[in-house]
Amino acid sequence: MKRPSFVFLLVTTSMALVAGCSSTANTPPPTQQDQDAIRDQFIPCWHFPTGIERPENYRVAVEIEISRAGKVTKWTVHGEETLQLSDPTYLAVMQQAVNAVNNPSCQPVRFPPGKYWPSITVVFDPGNLK
């Protein structure tokens, strides 16, 4: 009788792995409040260049992959337009955002109790510095 239960557990676990489920399957997607809380952890490490005209034009979205221990393991900048990539000011702002997510002083990332997302997008917006 125990053998069929074991086989069922093994098949269920295997099916979950094949389906791409993980231990985060029960964690709902991050709310805006969750994203803001994680972003706020990086703000002390984000050094937005001073003296930029119209800073609201320089938002940078960085998708980060985070280990369970809270270490950023990978990052990808999203949404950059061709014109932005030719703008040295945007490149400087983007570099500062990347530096912030990689700065050991702003890690480990702390998640809300009972929640964990292996990847999340952090939006660096000068409006958040006020």
N, CA, C and O atoms as a GROMACS GRO file, in nm:
protein
  520
    1MET      N    1   0.081  -0.119   0.000
    1MET     CA    2   0.000   0.000   0.000
    1MET      C    3   0.086   0.126   0.000
    1MET      O    4   0.051   0.224  -0.065
    2LYS      N    5   0.198   0.125   0.070
    2LYS     CA    6   0.284   0.243   0.074
    2LYS      C    7   0.348   0.269  -0.061
    2LYS      O    8   0.371   0.384  -0.098
    3ARG      N    9   0.378   0.165  -0.134
    3ARG     CA   10   0.444   0.182  -0.263
    3ARG      C   11   0.362   0.268  -0.359
    3ARG      O   12   0.418   0.360  -0.418
    4PRO      N   13   0.232   0.242  -0.378
    4PRO     CA   14   0.156   0.329  -0.468
    4PRO      C   15   0.155   0.475  -0.421
    4PRO      O   16   0.158   0.566  -0.504
    5SER      N   17   0.151   0.499  -0.289
    5SER     CA   18   0.154   0.637  -0.241
    5SER      C   19   0.285   0.704  -0.280
    5SER      O   20   0.285   0.820  -0.321
    6PHE      N   21   0.395   0.631  -0.268
    6PHE     CA   22   0.525   0.686  -0.305
    6PHE      C   23   0.529   0.716  -0.454
    6PHE      O   24   0.578   0.821  -0.496
    7VAL      N   25   0.477   0.624  -0.535
    7VAL     CA   26   0.476   0.646  -0.680
    7VAL      C   27   0.392   0.769  -0.712
    7VAL      O   28   0.432   0.849  -0.796
    8PHE      N   29   0.277   0.784  -0.648
    8PHE     CA   30   0.193   0.900  -0.672
    8PHE      C   31   0.266   1.029  -0.637
    8PHE      O   32   0.260   1.126  -0.712
    9LEU      N   33   0.336   1.030  -0.523
    9LEU     CA   34   0.412   1.148  -0.483
    9LEU      C   35   0.522   1.178  -0.583
    9LEU      O   36   0.543   1.294  -0.619
   10LEU      N   37   0.591   1.075  -0.629
   10LEU     CA   38   0.698   1.093  -0.726
   10LEU      C   39   0.643   1.148  -0.857
   10LEU      O   40   0.701   1.240  -0.914
   11VAL      N   41   0.531   1.094  -0.905
   11VAL     CA   42   0.470   1.141  -1.029
   11VAL      C   43   0.422   1.284  -1.013
   11VAL      O   44   0.442   1.367  -1.102
   12THR      N   45   0.359   1.315  -0.900
   12THR     CA   46   0.311   1.451  -0.877
   12THR      C   47   0.427   1.549  -0.876
   12THR      O   48   0.419   1.656  -0.937
   13THR      N   49   0.535   1.516  -0.806
   13THR     CA   50   0.652   1.603  -0.801
   13THR      C   51   0.712   1.620  -0.939
   13THR      O   52   0.748   1.731  -0.978
   14SER      N   53   0.724   1.510  -1.013
   14SER     CA   54   0.781   1.517  -1.148
   14SER      C   55   0.695   1.603  -1.238
   14SER      O   56   0.747   1.681  -1.318
   15MET      N   57   0.563   1.590  -1.226
   15MET     CA   58   0.474   1.669  -1.310
   15MET      C   59   0.489   1.818  -1.277
   15MET      O   60   0.485   1.902  -1.367
   16ALA      N   61   0.505   1.850  -1.150
   16ALA     CA   62   0.523   1.991  -1.111
   16ALA      C   63   0.652   2.046  -1.169
   16ALA      O   64   0.655   2.160  -1.215
   17LEU      N   65   0.758   1.966  -1.168
   17LEU     CA   66   0.885   2.012  -1.224
   17LEU      C   67   0.874   2.031  -1.374
   17LEU      O   68   0.927   2.129  -1.428
   18VAL      N   69   0.807   1.938  -1.442
   18VAL     CA   70   0.790   1.950  -1.587
   18VAL      C   71   0.707   2.072  -1.621
   18VAL      O   72   0.733   2.140  -1.720
   19ALA      N   73   0.605   2.100  -1.539
   19ALA     CA   74   0.517   2.213  -1.566
   19ALA      C   75   0.584   2.347  -1.534
   19ALA      O   76   0.526   2.452  -1.562
   20GLY      N   77   0.703   2.343  -1.476
   20GLY     CA   78   0.773   2.467  -1.446
   20GLY      C   79   0.732   2.526  -1.312
   20GLY      O   80   0.764   2.641  -1.282
   21CYS      N   81   0.663   2.449  -1.231
   21CYS     CA   82   0.624   2.497  -1.100
   21CYS      C   83   0.746   2.498  -1.009
   21CYS      O   84   0.841   2.423  -1.031
   22SER      N   85   0.741   2.582  -0.910
   22SER     CA   86   0.848   2.588  -0.812
   22SER      C   87   0.787   2.609  -0.676
   22SER      O   88   0.664   2.611  -0.661
   23SER      N   89   0.870   2.625  -0.578
   23SER     CA   90   0.820   2.650  -0.444
   23SER      C   91   0.757   2.788  -0.434
   23SER      O   92   0.698   2.821  -0.331
   24THR      N   93   0.767   2.870  -0.539
   24THR     CA   94   0.706   3.002  -0.539
   24THR      C   95   0.569   2.999  -0.606
   24THR      O   96   0.505   3.103  -0.623
   25ALA      N   97   0.524   2.879  -0.645
   25ALA     CA   98   0.398   2.869  -0.719
   25ALA      C   99   0.281   2.924  -0.637
   25ALA      O  100   0.184   2.973  -0.695
   26ASN      N  101   0.288   2.917  -0.506
   26ASN     CA  102   0.180   2.967  -0.422
   26ASN      C  103   0.195   3.113  -0.386
   26ASN      O  104   0.105   3.171  -0.324
   27THR      N  105   0.306   3.175  -0.422
   27THR     CA  106   0.326   3.316  -0.395
   27THR      C  107   0.259   3.396  -0.507
   27THR      O  108   0.293   3.378  -0.624
   28PRO      N  109   0.165   3.482  -0.471
   28PRO     CA  110   0.101   3.562  -0.576
   28PRO      C  111   0.201   3.658  -0.638
   28PRO      O  112   0.305   3.687  -0.578
   29PRO      N  113   0.172   3.707  -0.757
   29PRO     CA  114   0.263   3.804  -0.820
   29PRO      C  115   0.282   3.924  -0.728
   29PRO      O  116   0.193   3.956  -0.648
   30PRO      N  117   0.396   3.990  -0.738
   30PRO     CA  118   0.419   4.105  -0.651
   30PRO      C  119   0.321   4.218  -0.679
   30PRO      O  120   0.292   4.249  -0.795
   31THR      N  121   0.270   4.277  -0.575
   31THR     CA  122   0.184   4.394  -0.589
   31THR      C  123   0.274   4.516  -0.612
   31THR      O  124   0.396   4.507  -0.601
   32GLN      N  125   0.213   4.626  -0.644
   32GLN     CA  126   0.291   4.749  -0.661
   32GLN      C  127   0.361   4.784  -0.530
   32GLN      O  128   0.475   4.831  -0.530
   33GLN      N  129   0.293   4.760  -0.419
   33GLN     CA  130   0.352   4.788  -0.288
   33GLN      C  131   0.475   4.698  -0.264
   33GLN      O  132   0.576   4.745  -0.211
   34ASP      N  133   0.466   4.570  -0.304
   34ASP     CA  134   0.580   4.479  -0.292
   34ASP      C  135   0.697   4.529  -0.377
   34ASP      O  136   0.811   4.533  -0.331
   35GLN      N  137   0.667   4.566  -0.502
   35GLN     CA  138   0.772   4.615  -0.592
   35GLN      C  139   0.836   4.742  -0.537
   35GLN      O  140   0.958   4.758  -0.544
   36ASP      N  141   0.753   4.831  -0.483
   36ASP     CA  142   0.806   4.955  -0.426
   36ASP      C  143   0.896   4.926  -0.306
   36ASP      O  144   1.001   4.990  -0.289
   37ALA      N  145   0.856   4.830  -0.223
   37ALA     CA  146   0.936   4.795  -0.104
   37ALA      C  147   1.072   4.740  -0.144
   37ALA      O  148   1.173   4.770  -0.080
   38ILE      N  149   1.074   4.659  -0.249
   38ILE     CA  150   1.202   4.605  -0.295
   38ILE      C  151   1.285   4.714  -0.360
   38ILE      O  152   1.405   4.724  -0.336
   39ARG      N  153   1.222   4.796  -0.443
   39ARG     CA  154   1.294   4.908  -0.507
   39ARG      C  155   1.354   5.000  -0.402
   39ARG      O  156   1.468   5.044  -0.415
   40ASP      N  157   1.278   5.029  -0.298
   40ASP     CA  158   1.326   5.121  -0.195
   40ASP      C  159   1.453   5.071  -0.126
   40ASP      O  160   1.529   5.151  -0.072
   41GLN      N  161   1.476   4.940  -0.130
   41GLN     CA  162   1.599   4.886  -0.072
   41GLN      C  163   1.722   4.924  -0.154
   41GLN      O  164   1.833   4.928  -0.103
   42PHE      N  165   1.700   4.953  -0.283
   42PHE     CA  166   1.812   4.990  -0.371
   42PHE      C  167   1.834   5.140  -0.381
   42PHE      O  168   1.940   5.184  -0.427
   43ILE      N  169   1.736   5.219  -0.339
   43ILE     CA  170   1.747   5.364  -0.353
   43ILE      C  171   1.873   5.420  -0.285
   43ILE      O  172   1.937   5.508  -0.342
   44PRO      N  173   1.911   5.374  -0.164
   44PRO     CA  174   2.034   5.428  -0.104
   44PRO      C  175   2.160   5.402  -0.188
   44PRO      O  176   2.260   5.473  -0.172
   45CYS      N  177   2.155   5.303  -0.274
   45CYS     CA  178   2.272   5.270  -0.359
   45CYS      C  179   2.261   5.331  -0.498
   45CYS      O  180   2.352   5.316  -0.579
   46TRP      N  181   2.151   5.400  -0.526
   46TRP     CA  182   2.131   5.460  -0.657
   46TRP      C  183   2.172   5.606  -0.652
   46TRP      O  184   2.111   5.686  -0.581
   47HIS      N  185   2.273   5.638  -0.726
   47HIS     CA  186   2.326   5.775  -0.727
   47HIS      C  187   2.287   5.841  -0.859
   47HIS      O  188   2.360   5.837  -0.957
   48PHE      N  189   2.168   5.903  -0.857
   48PHE     CA  190   2.120   5.970  -0.977
   48PHE      C  191   2.206   6.093  -1.002
   48PHE      O  192   2.224   6.176  -0.912
   49PRO      N  193   2.261   6.105  -1.123
   49PRO     CA  194   2.348   6.220  -1.153
   49PRO      C  195   2.275   6.352  -1.130
   49PRO      O  196   2.158   6.367  -1.166
   50THR      N  197   2.344   6.447  -1.071
   50THR     CA  198   2.284   6.578  -1.044
   50THR      C  199   2.292   6.668  -1.167
   50THR      O  200   2.373   6.647  -1.257
   51GLY      N  201   2.205   6.768  -1.168
   51GLY     CA  202   2.208   6.869  -1.274
   51GLY      C  203   2.146   6.826  -1.405
   51GLY      O  204   2.168   6.891  -1.508
   52ILE      N  205   2.071   6.719  -1.405
   52ILE     CA  206   2.009   6.671  -1.530
   52ILE      C  207   1.878   6.747  -1.553
   52ILE      O  208   1.792   6.753  -1.465
   53GLU      N  209   1.865   6.804  -1.672
   53GLU     CA  210   1.741   6.870  -1.707
   53GLU      C  211   1.635   6.764  -1.735
   53GLU      O  212   1.663   6.661  -1.797
   54ARG      N  213   1.514   6.789  -1.687
   54ARG     CA  214   1.400   6.699  -1.707
   54ARG      C  215   1.433   6.555  -1.662
   54ARG      O  216   1.427   6.462  -1.743
   55PRO      N  217   1.467   6.538  -1.536
   55PRO     CA  218   1.503   6.404  -1.487
   55PRO      C  219   1.392   6.301  -1.503
   55PRO      O  220   1.418   6.181  -1.506
   56GLU      N  221   1.267   6.348  -1.512
   56GLU     CA  222   1.155   6.254  -1.530
   56GLU      C  223   1.165   6.172  -1.658
   56GLU      O  224   1.097   6.071  -1.674
   57ASN      N  225   1.250   6.216  -1.751
   57ASN     CA  226   1.269   6.142  -1.876
   57ASN      C  227   1.368   6.027  -1.863
   57ASN      O  228   1.394   5.957  -1.961
   58TYR      N  229   1.422   6.008  -1.745
   58TYR     CA  230   1.530   5.910  -1.729
   58TYR      C  231   1.493   5.799  -1.631
   58TYR      O  232   1.561   5.777  -1.531
   59ARG      N  233   1.385   5.729  -1.661
   59ARG     CA  234   1.345   5.612  -1.584
   59ARG      C  235   1.416   5.490  -1.641
   59ARG      O  236   1.432   5.478  -1.763
   60VAL      N  237   1.459   5.401  -1.553
   60VAL     CA  238   1.528   5.279  -1.596
   60VAL      C  239   1.463   5.160  -1.527
   60VAL      O  240   1.451   5.158  -1.404
   61ALA      N  241   1.422   5.061  -1.605
   61ALA     CA  242   1.364   4.937  -1.551
   61ALA      C  243   1.470   4.827  -1.560
   61ALA      O  244   1.522   4.797  -1.667
   62VAL      N  245   1.500   4.767  -1.445
   62VAL     CA  246   1.599   4.661  -1.439
   62VAL      C  247   1.532   4.536  -1.383
   62VAL      O  248   1.485   4.535  -1.269
   63GLU      N  249   1.527   4.431  -1.464
   63GLU     CA  250   1.476   4.303  -1.414
   63GLU      C  251   1.592   4.233  -1.344
   63GLU      O  252   1.700   4.217  -1.402
   64ILE      N  253   1.569   4.191  -1.221
   64ILE     CA  254   1.674   4.123  -1.145
   64ILE      C  255   1.629   3.983  -1.108
   64ILE      O  256   1.512   3.960  -1.077
   65GLU      N  257   1.724   3.891  -1.111
   65GLU     CA  258   1.702   3.757  -1.060
   65GLU      C  259   1.768   3.752  -0.924
   65GLU      O  260   1.881   3.798  -0.906
   66ILE      N  261   1.696   3.694  -0.828
   66ILE     CA  262   1.740   3.697  -0.690
   66ILE      C  263   1.738   3.556  -0.632
   66ILE      O  264   1.640   3.484  -0.646
   67SER      N  265   1.847   3.519  -0.567
   67SER     CA  266   1.851   3.388  -0.501
   67SER      C  267   1.765   3.394  -0.375
   67SER      O  268   1.727   3.502  -0.329
   68ARG      N  269   1.734   3.278  -0.321
   68ARG     CA  270   1.656   3.273  -0.197
   68ARG      C  271   1.728   3.345  -0.083
   68ARG      O  272   1.665   3.395   0.011
   69ALA      N  273   1.860   3.350  -0.091
   69ALA     CA  274   1.939   3.419   0.012
   69ALA      C  275   1.935   3.572  -0.005
   69ALA      O  276   1.989   3.645   0.078
   70GLY      N  277   1.870   3.620  -0.113
   70GLY     CA  278   1.856   3.763  -0.135
   70GLY      C  279   1.967   3.825  -0.217
   70GLY      O  280   1.977   3.948  -0.224
   71LYS      N  281   2.050   3.743  -0.281
   71LYS     CA  282   2.159   3.795  -0.363
   71LYS      C  283   2.113   3.811  -0.507
   71LYS      O  284   2.052   3.720  -0.565
   72VAL      N  285   2.142   3.926  -0.565
   72VAL     CA  286   2.110   3.948  -0.706
   72VAL      C  287   2.209   3.864  -0.787
   72VAL      O  288   2.330   3.880  -0.774
   73THR      N  289   2.156   3.775  -0.870
   73THR     CA  290   2.241   3.684  -0.948
   73THR      C  291   2.249   3.721  -1.095
   73THR      O  292   2.340   3.677  -1.166
   74LYS      N  293   2.154   3.802  -1.141
   74LYS     CA  294   2.153   3.839  -1.282
   74LYS      C  295   2.065   3.964  -1.296
   74LYS      O  296   1.972   3.984  -1.218
   75TRP      N  297   2.095   4.046  -1.394
   75TRP     CA  298   2.014   4.163  -1.420
   75TRP      C  299   2.003   4.187  -1.569
   75TRP      O  300   2.092   4.149  -1.646
   76THR      N  301   1.893   4.250  -1.610
   76THR     CA  302   1.870   4.287  -1.749
   76THR      C  303   1.798   4.420  -1.750
   76THR      O  304   1.697   4.437  -1.681
   77VAL      N  305   1.848   4.515  -1.827
   77VAL     CA  306   1.782   4.645  -1.840
   77VAL      C  307   1.676   4.630  -1.948
   77VAL      O  308   1.702   4.575  -2.055
   78HIS      N  309   1.555   4.680  -1.920
   78HIS     CA  310   1.444   4.670  -2.015
   78HIS      C  311   1.398   4.806  -2.062
   78HIS      O  312   1.411   4.906  -1.991
   79GLY      N  313   1.345   4.810  -2.183
   79GLY     CA  314   1.276   4.927  -2.233
   79GLY      C  315   1.361   5.036  -2.292
   79GLY      O  316   1.310   5.142  -2.326
   80GLU      N  317   1.491   5.013  -2.305
   80GLU     CA  318   1.570   5.121  -2.359
   80GLU      C  319   1.544   5.134  -2.510
   80GLU      O  320   1.545   5.036  -2.584
   81GLU      N  321   1.521   5.256  -2.552
   81GLU     CA  322   1.494   5.288  -2.692
   81GLU      C  323   1.627   5.321  -2.760
   81GLU      O  324   1.725   5.355  -2.694
   82THR      N  325   1.628   5.312  -2.890
   82THR     CA  326   1.750   5.343  -2.965
   82THR      C  327   1.799   5.484  -2.934
   82THR      O  328   1.919   5.506  -2.918
   83LEU      N  329   1.706   5.580  -2.926
   83LEU     CA  330   1.747   5.718  -2.896
   83LEU      C  331   1.809   5.727  -2.758
   83LEU      O  332   1.905   5.802  -2.738
   84GLN      N  333   1.756   5.652  -2.662
   84GLN     CA  334   1.812   5.656  -2.526
   84GLN      C  335   1.954   5.602  -2.525
   84GLN      O  336   2.040   5.656  -2.456
   85LEU      N  337   1.978   5.496  -2.600
   85LEU     CA  338   2.112   5.437  -2.601
   85LEU      C  339   2.216   5.528  -2.664
   85LEU      O  340   2.336   5.512  -2.640
   86SER      N  341   2.171   5.624  -2.743
   86SER     CA  342   2.266   5.720  -2.799
   86SER      C  343   2.279   5.845  -2.711
   86SER      O  344   2.356   5.936  -2.742
   87ASP      N  345   2.204   5.848  -2.601
   87ASP     CA  346   2.206   5.962  -2.510
   87ASP      C  347   2.303   5.932  -2.395
   87ASP      O  348   2.276   5.844  -2.314
   88PRO      N  349   2.415   6.004  -2.387
   88PRO     CA  350   2.513   5.976  -2.282
   88PRO      C  351   2.455   5.996  -2.141
   88PRO      O  352   2.498   5.929  -2.047
   89THR      N  353   2.359   6.086  -2.127
   89THR     CA  354   2.296   6.105  -1.995
   89THR      C  355   2.217   5.982  -1.956
   89THR      O  356   2.226   5.935  -1.842
   90TYR      N  357   2.138   5.927  -2.050
   90TYR     CA  358   2.062   5.805  -2.021
   90TYR      C  359   2.158   5.691  -1.986
   90TYR      O  360   2.133   5.615  -1.893
   91LEU      N  361   2.265   5.679  -2.061
   91LEU     CA  362   2.362   5.572  -2.033
   91LEU      C  363   2.421   5.586  -1.893
   91LEU      O  364   2.444   5.486  -1.824
   92ALA      N  365   2.446   5.709  -1.850
   92ALA     CA  366   2.498   5.732  -1.715
   92ALA      C  367   2.395   5.694  -1.610
   92ALA      O  368   2.429   5.632  -1.509
   93VAL      N  369   2.269   5.730  -1.633
   93VAL     CA  370   2.161   5.695  -1.539
   93VAL      C  371   2.143   5.543  -1.535
   93VAL      O  372   2.127   5.485  -1.428
   94MET      N  373   2.146   5.481  -1.652
   94MET     CA  374   2.131   5.336  -1.660
   94MET      C  375   2.246   5.267  -1.585
   94MET      O  376   2.222   5.171  -1.512
   95GLN      N  377   2.367   5.315  -1.602
   95GLN     CA  378   2.481   5.255  -1.533
   95GLN      C  379   2.465   5.267  -1.382
   95GLN      O  380   2.499   5.174  -1.308
   96GLN      N  381   2.414   5.379  -1.335
   96GLN     CA  382   2.392   5.396  -1.191
   96GLN      C  383   2.286   5.299  -1.139
   96GLN      O  384   2.298   5.249  -1.027
   97ALA      N  385   2.183   5.274  -1.218
   97ALA     CA  386   2.080   5.177  -1.178
   97ALA      C  387   2.139   5.037  -1.169
   97ALA      O  388   2.112   4.964  -1.074
   98VAL      N  389   2.220   5.000  -1.266
   98VAL     CA  390   2.286   4.869  -1.265
   98VAL      C  391   2.381   4.860  -1.146
   98VAL      O  392   2.388   4.757  -1.078
   99ASN      N  393   2.455   4.967  -1.119
   99ASN     CA  394   2.544   4.968  -1.002
   99ASN      C  395   2.465   4.947  -0.873
   99ASN      O  396   2.511   4.878  -0.782
  100ALA      N  397   2.346   5.008  -0.865
  100ALA     CA  398   2.266   4.996  -0.743
  100ALA      C  399   2.223   4.852  -0.718
  100ALA      O  400   2.232   4.805  -0.605
  101VAL      N  401   2.177   4.781  -0.822
  101VAL     CA  402   2.131   4.643  -0.798
  101VAL      C  403   2.247   4.548  -0.771
  101VAL      O  404   2.228   4.440  -0.715
  102ASN      N  405   2.366   4.588  -0.810
  102ASN     CA  406   2.484   4.504  -0.786
  102ASN      C  407   2.561   4.543  -0.660
  102ASN      O  408   2.657   4.475  -0.623
  103ASN      N  409   2.522   4.651  -0.596
  103ASN     CA  410   2.595   4.701  -0.481
  103ASN      C  411   2.573   4.609  -0.359
  103ASN      O  412   2.460   4.592  -0.316
  104PRO      N  413   2.680   4.552  -0.305
  104PRO     CA  414   2.666   4.463  -0.189
  104PRO      C  415   2.605   4.534  -0.067
  104PRO      O  416   2.548   4.468   0.020
  105SER      N  417   2.616   4.664  -0.060
  105SER     CA  418   2.557   4.738   0.053
  105SER      C  419   2.405   4.732   0.053
  105SER      O  420   2.342   4.752   0.157
  106CYS      N  421   2.346   4.706  -0.063
  106CYS     CA  422   2.199   4.700  -0.073
  106CYS      C  423   2.149   4.556  -0.086
  106CYS      O  424   2.038   4.533  -0.132
  107GLN      N  425   2.230   4.463  -0.046
  107GLN     CA  426   2.191   4.323  -0.045
  107GLN      C  427   2.222   4.267   0.093
  107GLN      O  428   2.311   4.319   0.160
  108PRO      N  429   2.156   4.166   0.137
  108PRO     CA  430   2.058   4.086   0.064
  108PRO      C  431   1.924   4.159   0.052
  108PRO      O  432   1.887   4.241   0.136
  109VAL      N  433   1.854   4.126  -0.056
  109VAL     CA  434   1.720   4.178  -0.076
  109VAL      C  435   1.629   4.111   0.026
  109VAL      O  436   1.634   3.990   0.044
  110ARG      N  437   1.548   4.191   0.092
  110ARG     CA  438   1.454   4.138   0.190
  110ARG      C  439   1.315   4.137   0.128
  110ARG      O  440   1.267   4.238   0.078
  111PHE      N  441   1.253   4.021   0.131
  111PHE     CA  442   1.118   4.005   0.078
  111PHE      C  443   1.017   4.021   0.190
  111PHE      O  444   1.049   4.000   0.308
  112PRO      N  445   0.894   4.058   0.155
  112PRO     CA  446   0.789   4.060   0.257
  112PRO      C  447   0.775   3.920   0.319
  112PRO      O  448   0.799   3.821   0.250
  113PRO      N  449   0.736   3.911   0.445
  113PRO     CA  450   0.723   3.781   0.511
  113PRO      C  451   0.639   3.682   0.430
  113PRO      O  452   0.528   3.714   0.386
  114GLY      N  453   0.694   3.563   0.412
  114GLY     CA  454   0.622   3.456   0.342
  114GLY      C  455   0.621   3.468   0.191
  114GLY      O  456   0.555   3.389   0.124
  115LYS      N  457   0.692   3.566   0.137
  115LYS     CA  458   0.692   3.585  -0.009
  115LYS      C  459   0.834   3.576  -0.062
  115LYS      O  460   0.930   3.611   0.005
  116TYR      N  461   0.844   3.529  -0.186
  116TYR     CA  462   0.972   3.523  -0.257
  116TYR      C  463   0.943   3.519  -0.406
  116TYR      O  464   0.859   3.441  -0.451
  117TRP      N  465   1.010   3.602  -0.480
  117TRP     CA  466   1.002   3.601  -0.626
  117TRP      C  467   1.143   3.587  -0.679
  117TRP      O  468   1.230   3.667  -0.644
  118PRO      N  469   1.168   3.487  -0.762
  118PRO     CA  470   1.304   3.469  -0.815
  118PRO      C  471   1.344   3.580  -0.912
  118PRO      O  472   1.463   3.600  -0.937
  119SER      N  473   1.245   3.651  -0.967
  119SER     CA  474   1.279   3.765  -1.051
  119SER      C  475   1.172   3.872  -1.033
  119SER      O  476   1.054   3.843  -1.015
  120ILE      N  477   1.217   3.994  -1.039
  120ILE     CA  478   1.127   4.108  -1.021
  120ILE      C  479   1.188   4.227  -1.096
  120ILE      O  480   1.310   4.237  -1.109
  121THR      N  481   1.102   4.315  -1.144
  121THR     CA  482   1.150   4.434  -1.213
  121THR      C  483   1.152   4.552  -1.117
  121THR      O  484   1.052   4.582  -1.051
  122VAL      N  485   1.266   4.618  -1.111
  122VAL     CA  486   1.285   4.735  -1.027
  122VAL      C  487   1.290   4.856  -1.120
  122VAL      O  488   1.373   4.861  -1.211
  123VAL      N  489   1.202   4.951  -1.097
  123VAL     CA  490   1.199   5.071  -1.181
  123VAL      C  491   1.264   5.185  -1.104
  123VAL      O  492   1.215   5.228  -0.999
  124PHE      N  493   1.374   5.233  -1.158
  124PHE     CA  494   1.444   5.348  -1.100
  124PHE      C  495   1.389   5.473  -1.167
  124PHE      O  496   1.408   5.496  -1.286
  125ASP      N  497   1.320   5.551  -1.088
  125ASP     CA  498   1.254   5.671  -1.136
  125ASP      C  499   1.297   5.788  -1.048
  125ASP      O  500   1.282   5.781  -0.926
  126PRO      N  501   1.352   5.894  -1.107
  126PRO     CA  502   1.394   6.007  -1.026
  126PRO      C  503   1.284   6.062  -0.935
  126PRO      O  504   1.314   6.123  -0.833
  127GLY      N  505   1.159   6.040  -0.970
  127GLY     CA  506   1.048   6.084  -0.888
  127GLY      C  507   1.044   6.014  -0.754
  127GLY      O  508   0.981   6.063  -0.661
  128ASN      N  509   1.110   5.898  -0.741
  128ASN     CA  510   1.113   5.824  -0.616
  128ASN      C  511   1.214   5.879  -0.518
  128ASN      O  512   1.218   5.837  -0.403
  129LEU      N  513   1.296   5.972  -0.562
  129LEU     CA  514   1.401   6.026  -0.477
  129LEU      C  515   1.354   6.139  -0.388
  129LEU      O  516   1.427   6.183  -0.300
  130LYS      N  517   1.233   6.186  -0.410
  130LYS     CA  518   1.183   6.302  -0.334
  130LYS      C  519   1.154   6.266  -0.192
  130LYS      O  520   1.111   6.352  -0.114
   0.00000   0.00000   0.00000
